[in-house]
Amino acid sequence: MASTERIPATELPASNAHAALAGRIRAWGGELGFQQVGITDTDLSAYREAVRAWVAAGNHGDMQWMENHLEKRLHPAALESGTIRVITARMDYLPDGTDPQAVLADRDRGYISRYALGRDYHKLMRRRLARLADRIREHAGGSGRYRAFVDSAPVLEKPLAARSGLGWQGKHTLLINREGGSWFFLGEIYTDLPLPVDPPWEREHCGSCNACIDACPTGAITGPWEIDARRCISYLTIEHHGPVPEELRPLVGNRVFGCDDCQLACPWNRDGMKTRETGFAAREALVAPDLVELFEWDEETWLRNTEGSPLRRLGYARWIRNVATALGNARPSRRAAMALERKMDIEDPAAAEHIAWALGRQREGLRAG
């Protein structure tokens, strides 16, 4: 247990005081449930050209917010004036007691990304980071400015985490840690405190392995460290608001929210660290759900079953769109076809298009016997 005794600013030279405070920040982070905390400066010059080129090529799809606030993402002080340091933190989220491969192999069940089986991480992690910032402010004599982020603002979080020593970006672009794999969330605190920085993770440990690239169902990982979001199932099922391109729908399989295939294939996740955070424990109704049952949830049932969940960001119409896609890829059955027929009058155009597509696939399969 780390000491919470305050260090008077007059007791130590400023550099020693900040070094001591940095050590305590890491200890407090552990007490608050983070697996690792690092500190870096705001120099993202090594990443700017590649990020700008990625956006210019349209690889961000219709995530217009990435384009609108690009320079704030690349220059932390442009987002939060006076920022000279970024405190980064990671928190494991993989729930115990689930078998993702078994769900993916069962075409009649819906697959939900492992990060979304429990409570929404945004609020949980932001509260913890805010508490960490409060401790820092108190022990810095009330001085300093702090702002916490958890996937909630234009922050280039993976490069910042790599620069602060939390891991390296794998060929799938996700951050990988030697001990923790990649099943973790990231969060940041922007501050004007001149804290000592941690050494960056200077080399990647993927070597010649291309397991994540080979595993991607839609070929969205177009090369090492290159992602075309427009083909990514996580983007298509979560960020994208219109119909999924018809040629990609069969490749989506039974994934109704997100995709974990690149992480499941990664050798660094063979012994994936299971979360100790009770808020991320899997909800039984979402672990290996029957697709027809998911599709038959009315909006009231969906709201009740997704309360406090990341699934809420979809809205009911996009939920139906996604489950309909999965039903179009499920084994042909009269039960599935009848469920689709009952929702043919849905008002949302994208959902209606996917239901019609799925029903056509089900009927064709039934005719083929």
C-alpha positions in Angstrom: 0.0 0.0 0.0 1.5 3.3 -1.0 1.9 6.1 1.5 -0.5 9.0 1.2 1.7 11.3 3.2 1.9 14.7 1.5 5.3 15.9 0.3 5.6 19.7 1.2 7.0 21.5 -1.8 9.6 23.2 0.3 11.2 19.9 1.5 12.7 18.9 -1.8 14.2 20.6 -4.9 11.5 20.7 -7.6 13.1 17.9 -9.7 13.3 15.6 -6.7 9.8 16.4 -5.6 8.4 15.7 -9.1 10.4 12.4 -9.3 9.0 11.3 -5.9 5.5 12.3 -7.0 5.9 10.3 -10.2 6.7 7.2 -8.1 3.6 7.8 -6.0 1.4 8.3 -9.1 2.3 4.8 -10.3 1.6 3.3 -6.9 -1.8 5.2 -6.6 -2.6 3.9 -10.1 -2.2 0.4 -8.9 -4.4 1.0 -5.9 -7.1 2.3 -8.2 -7.1 -0.8 -10.3 -4.8 0.1 -13.2 -2.2 -2.6 -14.2 0.4 0.0 -15.3 0.9 3.8 -15.3 3.4 5.6 -17.4 4.4 9.2 -18.1 5.5 10.8 -21.4 6.0 14.2 -23.0 3.7 15.5 -25.8 6.1 15.0 -28.8 4.2 13.1 -31.4 6.2 14.3 -34.4 7.2 10.7 -35.3 3.6 9.8 -35.9 2.1 12.9 -37.5 2.9 12.3 -41.2 1.6 8.7 -41.1 -1.6 9.7 -39.3 -2.3 12.6 -41.7 -1.7 10.3 -44.7 -4.0 7.6 -43.2 -6.9 10.1 -42.9 -6.2 11.7 -46.3 -6.5 8.3 -47.9 -10.0 7.9 -46.4 -9.1 4.9 -44.2 -11.1 6.4 -41.3 -14.3 5.8 -43.2 -17.2 8.0 -42.1 -15.6 8.8 -38.7 -15.7 12.5 -39.5 -14.7 13.4 -36.0 -11.2 12.0 -36.6 -10.7 14.4 -39.5 -12.4 17.4 -37.8 -10.0 17.4 -34.8 -6.9 15.9 -36.3 -4.5 18.6 -35.3 -5.7 18.5 -31.7 -5.1 14.7 -31.8 -1.5 15.3 -33.0 -0.7 18.2 -30.7 -1.9 17.6 -27.1 -1.4 21.2 -26.1 -3.8 22.2 -28.8 -6.5 20.2 -27.1 -5.6 21.2 -23.5 -3.6 24.4 -23.3 -0.4 24.2 -21.2 -0.1 20.4 -21.4 3.5 19.2 -21.3 3.0 15.7 -19.9 0.6 12.8 -20.4 0.0 10.3 -17.7 -1.2 7.0 -19.4 -2.8 4.1 -17.7 -4.0 0.6 -18.8 -6.6 -1.6 -17.3 -7.3 -5.3 -18.1 -10.8 -6.1 -19.3 -10.9 -9.7 -20.5 -13.6 -11.4 -18.4 -13.0 -14.9 -17.1 -15.3 -17.9 -17.8 -15.9 -17.1 -21.5 -14.9 -19.1 -24.6 -14.8 -16.7 -27.5 -13.7 -19.3 -30.0 -16.7 -21.6 -29.2 -19.1 -18.7 -29.8 -17.5 -17.7 -33.1 -17.8 -21.4 -34.2 -21.5 -21.5 -33.5 -23.3 -19.7 -36.4 -26.6 -19.6 -34.4 -25.1 -17.6 -31.5 -24.1 -13.9 -31.5 -20.6 -12.8 -30.8 -20.0 -9.7 -28.8 -16.5 -8.3 -28.4 -15.1 -9.2 -25.1 -14.6 -5.6 -24.0 -18.4 -5.0 -24.2 -19.6 -7.9 -22.0 -19.6 -5.9 -18.8 -20.1 -2.3 -17.8 -19.2 0.6 -20.1 -15.5 1.3 -19.5 -15.7 5.0 -20.3 -17.3 6.0 -17.1 -15.6 3.5 -14.9 -12.1 4.4 -16.0 -12.7 8.1 -16.2 -13.8 8.1 -12.6 -10.7 6.3 -11.5 -8.5 8.7 -13.5 -10.3 11.6 -12.0 -9.6 10.2 -8.5 -5.9 9.8 -9.5 -5.8 13.4 -10.7 -7.3 14.6 -7.4 -4.6 12.7 -5.5 -1.9 14.3 -7.6 -3.4 17.8 -7.2 -3.5 17.3 -3.4 0.1 16.1 -3.1 1.3 18.8 -5.5 0.1 21.4 -3.0 -3.0 22.2 -5.1 -0.9 23.2 -8.1 -1.1 21.9 -11.7 -3.8 21.4 -14.3 -5.3 18.0 -15.0 -7.8 16.6 -17.5 -8.7 12.9 -17.9 -9.7 11.2 -21.1 -10.9 7.7 -21.9 -11.6 7.3 -25.6 -13.6 10.5 -25.2 -11.7 13.2 -27.1 -9.1 13.6 -29.9 -6.2 11.8 -28.2 -3.6 9.7 -30.0 -3.8 7.2 -27.2 -1.8 4.2 -28.5 1.3 6.2 -29.5 1.2 8.1 -26.2 1.0 4.8 -24.3 3.9 3.4 -26.3 5.9 6.5 -25.7 5.3 6.1 -21.9 6.5 2.5 -21.9 3.1 0.7 -21.6 3.8 -1.5 -24.7 4.3 -1.5 -28.4 1.8 -1.2 -31.3 1.3 -4.6 -32.9 0.8 -5.1 -36.6 -2.9 -4.9 -36.0 -2.1 -1.4 -34.5 -3.4 -2.3 -31.0 -1.1 -1.9 -28.1 0.6 -5.1 -26.8 2.3 -5.5 -23.5 4.7 -8.4 -22.9 3.0 -9.4 -19.6 -0.5 -8.3 -20.3 -1.1 -9.0 -24.0 -3.5 -6.6 -25.6 -6.8 -7.2 -23.7 -6.8 -3.8 -21.9 -8.2 -0.3 -22.1 -6.2 2.9 -22.2 -6.8 6.2 -20.5 -4.9 9.5 -20.1 -4.4 12.5 -17.9 -3.1 15.7 -19.6 -1.2 17.9 -17.1 1.2 20.9 -17.0 3.3 19.3 -14.2 6.9 18.8 -15.3 7.1 15.2 -14.2 10.0 13.0 -15.3 9.1 10.8 -18.3 9.4 7.1 -18.7 11.5 5.6 -21.4 9.4 4.7 -24.5 8.9 1.2 -25.8 11.4 1.5 -28.6 11.1 -1.8 -30.4 8.2 -4.0 -31.3 8.2 -7.7 -30.6 6.0 -9.0 -33.4 8.9 -10.1 -35.5 7.9 -12.1 -38.6 4.6 -13.1 -37.1 1.6 -12.1 -39.3 -1.1 -14.1 -37.3 -3.3 -11.0 -36.8 -3.2 -10.1 -40.5 -4.0 -13.6 -41.6 -6.9 -13.9 -39.1 -8.7 -10.7 -40.1 -12.0 -11.9 -41.7 -12.4 -9.0 -44.1 -8.8 -8.2 -44.9 -9.0 -4.9 -43.0 -5.4 -5.2 -41.9 -4.0 -4.4 -45.3 -0.4 -4.7 -44.2 1.7 -4.5 -41.0 0.5 -1.4 -39.0 -2.0 -0.6 -41.8 -5.8 -0.6 -41.1 -8.6 0.2 -43.5 -11.4 1.0 -41.2 -13.9 0.7 -44.0 -13.4 -3.1 -44.0 -13.0 -3.6 -40.3 -15.9 -5.4 -38.6 -15.5 -3.4 -35.4 -16.0 -0.2 -37.4 -18.8 -1.7 -39.5 -20.8 -2.9 -36.5 -20.1 -0.1 -34.1 -19.1 3.2 -35.8 -20.7 2.9 -39.2 -24.3 4.2 -39.4 -25.5 3.0 -42.8 -25.9 -0.4 -44.5 -22.9 -2.6 -44.4 -21.6 -3.2 -47.9 -23.3 -6.3 -49.2 -20.0 -8.0 -50.3 -18.8 -7.8 -46.7 -21.9 -9.0 -44.9 -21.1 -12.8 -45.3 -17.6 -12.1 -43.9 -19.1 -10.5 -40.7 -20.3 -13.9 -39.7 -22.1 -14.0 -36.3 -20.3 -10.9 -34.9 -23.0 -8.5 -33.8 -20.8 -6.0 -31.9 -17.1 -5.6 -32.6 -14.5 -8.2 -33.6 -11.7 -9.8 -31.6 -10.2 -12.1 -34.2 -6.8 -10.3 -34.5 -6.4 -10.4 -30.7 -7.5 -14.0 -30.5 -4.8 -14.9 -33.0 -2.0 -13.0 -31.3 0.6 -15.2 -29.6 1.1 -12.6 -26.9 -2.5 -13.3 -25.8 -2.1 -17.0 -25.3 -2.1 -16.4 -21.6 -4.3 -13.3 -21.7 -4.6 -11.6 -18.4 -8.1 -11.9 -17.0 -9.5 -8.7 -15.4 -9.8 -8.3 -11.7 -12.3 -5.5 -12.2 -15.8 -6.7 -11.1 -17.4 -4.0 -13.3 -16.1 -5.8 -16.4 -17.5 -9.2 -15.4 -19.5 -10.7 -18.3 -23.2 -10.5 -18.3 -24.6 -13.9 -18.8 -27.2 -12.8 -21.4 -24.4 -11.5 -23.6 -21.7 -14.3 -23.4 -23.1 -16.7 -26.0 -26.6 -15.5 -26.9 -29.0 -17.2 -29.2 -29.3 -15.0 -32.3 -33.1 -15.3 -32.7 -33.6 -14.4 -29.1 -31.4 -11.3 -29.6 -33.3 -10.3 -32.7 -36.7 -10.7 -31.0 -35.8 -8.2 -28.2 -38.1 -5.3 -28.5 -36.7 -1.8 -27.8 -37.7 -1.9 -24.2 -36.1 -5.3 -23.6 -32.9 -4.1 -25.4 -32.7 -1.0 -23.2 -33.2 -3.1 -20.1 -30.5 -5.7 -21.1 -28.0 -3.1 -22.2 -28.3 -0.6 -19.3 -24.8 0.6 -18.4 -23.3 -1.3 -21.3 -21.1 -0.2 -24.3 -23.8 -1.7 -26.5 -26.0 1.4 -25.8 -23.9 3.5 -28.2 -25.5 1.6 -31.1 -29.1 2.5 -30.6 -31.8 -0.1 -31.2 -32.0 0.2 -35.0 -28.3 -0.5 -35.6 -28.5 -3.4 -33.1 -31.3 -4.9 -35.2 -29.2 -4.2 -38.4 -26.3 -6.1 -36.9 -28.2 -9.1 -35.6 -30.1 -9.4 -38.9 -26.7 -9.6 -40.6 -25.7 -12.4 -38.3 -29.0 -14.2 -38.9 -28.3 -14.0 -42.7 -25.1 -16.0 -42.0 -26.8 -18.4 -39.5 -27.9 -21.9 -40.4 -31.1 -21.9 -42.3 -34.1 -22.5 -40.1 -37.8 -21.7 -40.2 -37.5 -20.1 -36.7 -34.9 -17.6 -38.0 -36.9 -16.9 -41.2 -40.1 -16.3 -39.2 -38.4 -13.9 -36.8 -37.0 -11.9 -39.7 -40.5 -11.8 -41.4 -42.0 -10.4 -38.2 -39.7 -7.3 -38.3 -40.0 -6.6 -42.1 -41.9 -3.4 -41.3 -39.1 -1.7 -39.3 -38.9 2.0 -40.2 -35.1 2.3 -40.2 -33.9 1.9 -43.8 -30.5 0.3 -43.1 -32.1 -2.2 -40.7 -34.9 -2.9 -43.2 -32.3 -3.6 -45.9 -30.3 -6.0 -43.8 -33.5 -7.8 -42.7 -34.5 -8.3 -46.3 -31.0 -9.5 -47.2 -31.0 -12.0 -44.3 -34.4 -13.3 -45.0 -33.4 -13.9 -48.7 -30.4 -15.9 -47.5 -32.5 -17.9 -45.0 -35.2 -18.7 -47.6 -32.5 -19.7 -50.2 -30.9 -22.0 -47.6 -34.3 -23.6 -46.7 -35.0 -24.2 -50.4 -31.7 -25.9 -50.8 -32.6 -28.2 -48.0 
